[in-house]
Amino acid sequence: MEHRNKFTDIDYRTPLQWAKDKRIVNADAVGIEMWSNANHYRSFVYYTPEQVHEGTAEELESFWAHIRMEKHERAEKRAAEKRAREAEERRREREELIADTQAETVHSILTHIVERSQVTPPDNSGIIVVDTETTGLDSFHDEILQISIIDDTGKVLLDTLCRPYYHDSWKQAQSVNGIDSSMLQDAPYAHEIAPLANAIIAQADTYIGYNNDFDIGFINQWGIATDHLYQIDVMRDFTDYYKAHEDPSYNRWHKLIQCAEYFGYEWEGEAHNSLADVKATLFCHQQMLMADKAHASCDEGVL
């Protein structure tokens, strides 16, 4: 399709342009559709002077009445779309306010419970491995669905599903962790789990995890302090390990499944089950420790 500016020697005009000159397009006229300019943003049908006639008062009034009606309809459509956008924005704001209020309330209640709880944790080494499965990625608004804690001997200190307070579906997260609401009908709520989780974490001195920022964000939302812990993030450690042993230019995070596969781990249960994940995390951590010790022994032998 051509553009109008290409034809400088022919007086092509749209019906609106002709009407401004008090002319009306003939009923049997066949125009040509062209882009209005070289940018190809909008196209119109154009007519030559031979295809128009001097419009009568009635013809012009009829033409302009139609234009006014179209303009009014467009304005109404824009106004309706604006009202719909504003209504949707107000709905989102209400939902965000409700979500914020829910999250703040849960955090406040759990913090109060944790601060006053007196629970004796199971005997353990003080080195814990932690993983959670959640309704989403936002530690403030989303909720824990499963939490597992073991120590560095593999002893299970805590492993439980967790019934959320204000989420009833989490389709995207469910596609990863496989946890649906039907599995949580008899599961305890966070306020029933948090005291024991807090006792275990409070007694520990070393925290091992895979992508610690994620899980610790959710744990802190339960009112559980973690600042006292020495943290080992296996995800970050494995990136350094992989760069040192495989590819010095590699600078991306691996998923736990990839890390476990690298070390030849045989899974106990399905990945993205928090208990299976803590066991895989501990295994990968221990493999890197052993490799570092072997490397150090070789260096000493050379010396």
Secondary structure, DSSP 8 states (H G I E B T S, - for coil): --BGGG-SSS--B-HHHHHHTTEEE-TT---EEEESSTT---EEEEB-GGGEEE--HHHHHHHHHHHHHHHHHHHHHHHHHHHHHHHHHHHHHHHHHHHHHHHHHHHHHHHHHHHH---------SEEEEEEEESSS-TTTS-EEEEEEEETT--EEEEEE-B-SS-S--HHHHHHH---GGGGTT--BHHHHHHHHHHHHHH-SEEEESSHHHHHHHHHHTT---TTSEEEEHHHHHHHHHHHHT-TT------HHHHHHHTT---SS-TTSHHHHHHHHHHHHHHHHHHHHHHHHHHHHH-
